[in-house]
Structures are given as C-alpha cells and as structure tokens.
Amino acid sequence: MSIPAPQLVQSLFAKFPLYTHPAVQRPRQKNSHSSSPCLWIVPPPPGSSPISADVNCVKHQAYVVLNGLQTGPEKSRVRLRWDISEDGAIDCLLPNLALPNGEVLGSKAIPAWVHARVKENEKSLEGEGELDSEWDDGFEDEKTRDEMRAWVEVMEGPVKAALAAYAPPPTLVESLTSWMSPRRAKDDLAVVSPLNKLSTAGLSALYSWNWTSISPSENTLEEFKEAIKTLADRLGNDKWLLGSLKPTSLDAVVFAYLHVLLKAGPEDLRLEVWQYANLVAWEIHVRLLVEKAFKQ
C-alpha cells in the first residue's frame, strides 16, 4: 500500500511533468571499409609517411607488407588507424588488428592471422597461373634458421638496449600519465614488446615487457656499434637478409629498428647507422615498399 504524497509536493511536481521520448535511432551509414581489416597503430611522426613511430608497430606493418597482403585480394588488404589510444587496446598495447566481423586481435595474435591470410590467398590463386611460391618465413636448412634466430636476438638485445638507454627521458606530464594509466611505461620511441620468439615455421610471437630506465654506458654503445657493423657486413649487397630470395620475418624486425634509428633515433645511434651506406639504402628500399602499400 503506497502512501500518497502531500498535496504541496504533488503541486510542486505538477510543474515538472515527466515525459518519455522514443529512443533516437542512429542512422546507419555505409562504411566502404567494413569488409577490410584495420591495423591500429601508434601515430606516425609528423609528415606524410604512414609508418608508425613505434618500433613494435613498424614490425607488424612491415610483416603485413612483406607477406604480400597489400597486393592480394581486397578483403585481405589492411587499413591503418592511429586515433585509438593504447589505453583502449588489448593489454594496453598497440598494435591491434580489428577484423570485419568485429573481433579485435592483440599484437601476439596478428602474425598467425597474417599467415592464415597468406594461405587463403594462395588457395584462391591455384589453377590461375598466378600462384607464387609459399611465403617462406624461415629457411629450409636448420643452420640458417639458427642464424635467423640469432639475428633477432641481436636486434632485441644490444640494439634495443641502446635505444632504451639513449632515448630522452620522459617529461613530467608523460611520467604522471604513465603512472596513472594501466598501460606499459614507454619512452618516446616506444622501444618495447620484443619479437623474441620464432616458431619452426618462422611465425613471430610477440611478448610485451615493461622496462625501466637504463643508463647509457660504454658497453651499451660498443655492443650497439658492433651489432650494426656486423649487420652491415652480413647484409652486404643482398636484397634480403641472409641471402634469402624473398623477405622473411627477420627483414621485418631489422627494418623496424633501422627505420626508428634513422628517423627518430638518438643522434649518437643515428650517426652510427649512417656510416653504413648499404644499411641506409636497404632501409630506404623497404620503407618505400611499406609506404606505397599503405598509401594505396
């Protein structure tokens, strides 16, 4: 049994009647890109290049392009988006891949998705005389595969350590933001999430890690110099690393680090890379491929 409100209260409420309005239906807009996957990345530096400023995102961009997805069927071509904060990404870590069915993949799952799309594209071309040999993300002989893994460790070891050590310290605002945010701490170059595992098929598995500030030391710089010199010697005049006839995941990893070093790296490290003309020319060669693929 309800108790009626006093007359004074009823009179007051009568001046503010309640109205129920129907829900506003949002018009459905046709999205011309709804059928294509979209890679969410850290924004590129100011300029016209679509390549991210984050080394981890660059790895995935190069991995997509060097696998040939951007020249395959329209449904497999990948768009880019960089207006999404890392706070909204899976595990607070970019890149992510948004699929047409609404599913969003974290960075760890992207390489396997790329590999599956390559297989689908090969099947769709069978019998048409256009099928090229399978994307070879590794090498047939175990010795070369071991060398491939060793080079990944070089890039994720001395080179990454030098980038982290010589990167400018974060500003006060960035420090406060990273402290209050659940996302990983990172420097301006976002030198995080190493590609430190390769399966027997050569597919990459990315694992994030939170790093703390590293102080530059003579050993850090010397190890970096030795790594870059050895890389230049090993590349020589080859089109792809380790003499491969086609790009491999190692090329994607090495390109990511060389690109970040040459475009936004600390001066000491950037000048060291500039000493080797073949590394600079190779980075330009791969960069043009990646830029062209994502500008189409």
Secondary structure as GFF3:
##gff-version 3
##sequence-region A 1 296
A	DSSP	alpha_helix	7	14	.	.	.	ID=ss1
A	DSSP	beta_strand	38	40	.	.	.	ID=ss2
A	DSSP	alpha_helix	55	66	.	.	.	ID=ss3
A	DSSP	three_ten_helix	69	71	.	.	.	ID=ss4
A	DSSP	three_ten_helix	74	76	.	.	.	ID=ss5
A	DSSP	beta_strand	79	81	.	.	.	ID=ss6
A	DSSP	three_ten_helix	86	88	.	.	.	ID=ss7
A	DSSP	three_ten_helix	90	92	.	.	.	ID=ss8
A	DSSP	beta_strand	96	98	.	.	.	ID=ss9
A	DSSP	beta_strand	104	105	.	.	.	ID=ss10
A	DSSP	three_ten_helix	107	109	.	.	.	ID=ss11
A	DSSP	alpha_helix	110	125	.	.	.	ID=ss12
A	DSSP	alpha_helix	142	154	.	.	.	ID=ss13
A	DSSP	pi_helix	155	159	.	.	.	ID=ss14
A	DSSP	alpha_helix	160	166	.	.	.	ID=ss15
A	DSSP	alpha_helix	172	180	.	.	.	ID=ss16
A	DSSP	beta_strand	195	198	.	.	.	ID=ss17
A	DSSP	beta_strand	204	206	.	.	.	ID=ss18
A	DSSP	alpha_helix	218	235	.	.	.	ID=ss19
A	DSSP	three_ten_helix	241	243	.	.	.	ID=ss20
A	DSSP	alpha_helix	249	264	.	.	.	ID=ss21
A	DSSP	alpha_helix	267	274	.	.	.	ID=ss22
A	DSSP	alpha_helix	277	295	.	.	.	ID=ss23
###
